[in-house]
Amino acid sequence: MLDTRPRRLTYSRILDLGAIHILWPDDVPNQHWLSLGRPNSNQQQLGDDLTRRHRFILIPGVVSRHSWNLIFDTGKAAGAHDEAVGDHFALDRRLQP
């Protein structure tokens, strides 16, 4: 199931690390949002607000308390990062049960 669709690993270098707004776990308005579940309209509204105000947003991941996600609007962030480069990759089949 893990490797049923083609995947790409995309990477880019942010030119000014000061342009990254960090939303720390303690600053998330509802701590339940840090758990897996279907996003609700309040979460979407927060994301819309953050992307309106900041070029890059680093937010806590929900898959693991040790992961983070970087989100950005490619149009708004144009010129603030190196061109994104992508490679095709396959997930390690040893991860499948």
Secondary structure, DSSP 8 states (H G I E B T S, - for coil): -TTSS-EEEEE--BS-GGGEEE--GGGSS-GGGGSSS---HHHHHHHHHHHHH-SEEEEE-SS-TT-EEEEE-TTTTTTSB---EEEEE---GGG--
